[in-house]
Each structure stands twice: as C-alpha cells, then as structure tokens.
Amino acid sequence: MILPTKHVRRDRALIGVGAEVLRLLARPMTVSRLWDEVRARRLSLAPHAPITYHWFVLSLDLLFMLGAIDLDRGLVRRRSE
C-alpha cells in the first residue's frame, strides 16, 4: 500500500502518489487545487491508473508524517529545511 509490491503498482502506491504531489508543489496550493492538478496530470499521463480522493488524502497524510509538506493558512506547501 505504501510501497510498490507485486500486487500494488508503482503509480498506485502511496509513495508514488506522494511523489507526484511533491512534483506539483512548486508553489503553495489549496488541497482542492492540488487535487485538481493531480487528477488532470494522471488523466494525461496515466489514464489507466485513476486514484480516488481518499487515496490522494492518504498520500498527503504520508507526506505530512514524513515531514515533506506542511499546511499553513489553508495552503499545502513543501517543507523547507
């Protein structure tokens, strides 16, 4: 579920979805805007692997727990070290 396995493809694993999210976070975005960006990107690049909103939120949770993102004033932003 978190990492790709024999039964979970890389584009469906939470770490893979999280990587897509980080790639799109060049600037801070609202969660809804980020969801729209992820959906649009996946439709163009991987139409065979749609994800649900719940799966997207789980990837945000994972990124937050890893210290990769923060939520500040309603905006999701990459954490700066």
N, C-alpha and C positions, 0 to 999 in steps of 0.2 A: 504494500500500500504506500509506504513512504518511499522506498527504493524500488527500482525495477526488479522484477523477478521473472521466472519462466512464464508466469501467468499474468503479470502486470507489465504492459509495455512501457517503455521509457516516456512516451508522450502522455501517459495516463498516471504515472507515479507522481506523488505529491512533490517530490523534489524536482521533477521535470516541469511541472506546472509552476512551481515557485521560481524556477529559473526564467521562465517566460515572463512572469510578473516582474522580476528584478530587471529584466531587459527593457521592459516598457516603462519603468520608473525613472526615466531621465529627469523628470520634473515631478513634484508632488501632485497627486491626483486624489479625487474623492474615490470612495470604494465603488460607487456606481459607474463612474467614468472609467476606472481601471477595469471593471468587469466588461464594459462595452468594448474596450480596447483588446482585452484577452479574447473575447468571443470573436471579434472581427478578424484578429490575427489567426486564430485557429481555423476559422472558416476558409481563409485564403490559403493557409499552408498545410493544414491537416484536417480536411473536411471529413475524413473517416474516423476522427477521434474527438467528437464533441465532449465537453465536460459540463456538469451541472453547476449551478451557483453554489450548492453545498460543497462540492469538491473544490471550487475556487476559494471559498472561505476557509476550508481546511488548509489549503496551501498558504493563505495569509497567516493563519494561526501558527503553522510550522515556521514560517519566516520570522514571525514575531518572537517565537520561543528561541530561535537560533540567534536572535539579535540583529537580524538583517534589515528589518523595517521598524518604523515607529508610526503611531497615529498621533498627529498633532493638529489640533483645531479642526478636526474633520477631514484632514488630508493624510493620505498614506505617503510616506516618504522613505527613501533609503536612509538607513542609519549611517551617519558619518563617523568615522573613527578618528 
